[in-house]
Amino acid sequence: MDKKQIQEQRMKGYFIDATKELLRGEGLSSVNVRSVADKAGYSYATLYNYFKDLNDLIFECVKDFQAECESSVKSKIKKNEHGKDRIKATVLAYVEYFTEYPGVFELFFLERMGNIGNKQHVSELIYSFLDRLCEPHWEYCITQNIYDKEIAQKKKLQLRFCVMGMLLFYQNRFQPENYNEFMALLNNQIEEIIGYKQQDS
């Protein structure tokens, strides 16, 4: 990478970091060209030297948030056994990330795709994200004959829709209103779906 490319990556990073900070704190409604430029410490015109438009920048933030979430998940599941135990731990760590950052949750699950660039690609990235995080653990279960492929696929779908529904109710409707109660209920639902028993882990 030459000096020009390094400089370009550095500048893009300033704008991405500024946008992510705004999204984490106040959500998408706080993000506009001027607010991002002010946060990054550059003029708004400079932003257009590195991004096609604001939607292009937000798309980069979605990818960054996913990488951040994936890193957080991987660090939290290291001590868990392969198979069902890692599926459960992965889902819980994924949910913990989005409850910690409600602005990111809003961007991923509540914001209309029409307000985000590359909307079909972004939609697919978000829709399949939990599946991608859990995929190695589902594959392990299949190779170990814990599930066959058809059963694994059904459980994967059940898990995705259950987790998304519970997250939406908790984040948007405060049901249940207590975090510990929410996580305990979620844990029970995950165990019910994957057929988890302590001796499985």
Buried (B, 14 or more C-beta within 10 A) or exposed (E): EEEEEEEBEEBBBBBBBBBBBBBBEEBBEBBEBEBBBBBBEBEBEBBBEBBEEBBBBBBBBBEBBBEBBBEBBEEBBEEBEBBBBBBBBBBBBBBBBBBEBBBBBBBBBEBEEEBBBBBEEBEEBBEEBBBEBBEEBBEBBBEEEBBEEEEBBEBBEBBBEBBBEBBBEBBEEEEBEEEEEBBEBBBEBBBEBBEBEEEBB
